[in-house]
Amino acid sequence: MDNCIFCKIARGEIPCRKVYEDSEVLAFHDINPVAPVHFMMIPKLHLASLVEAGEAHTALLGKMLLLAPRLAKEQGLENGFRAVINTGKGGGQEVFHLHIHVIGGGNIPPMVRRS
């Protein structure tokens, strides 16, 4: 996608602070972090959201999910982290290129407040 900001980052047209890169996946620090450690993992292949992923993407999605704990640990998150995939406008997705937020460090509030 020519106008997708994450595709531009994956192609090297927009700089980022890389955490990890291989031929299929790029991980980079979020420019507006919500925690001391906050990076995103994206497939270099453009998928607008998790809804668009299909059977053909099984290996790629598995790779990304297995990579998350390794990268989190390398970033100093020894006591755990949160992995978030916002999906669609109703799910809070702002950039329509599939991405996994990896968040941790400090005092991370609960995702859902219980009364």
Beta strands, then each sheet from edge to edge (+ up, - down):
strand 1: 18-21
strand 2: 25-29
strand 3: 37-43
strand 4: 82-84
strand 5: 100-104
sheet 1: 1+ 2- 3+ 5- 4+
end
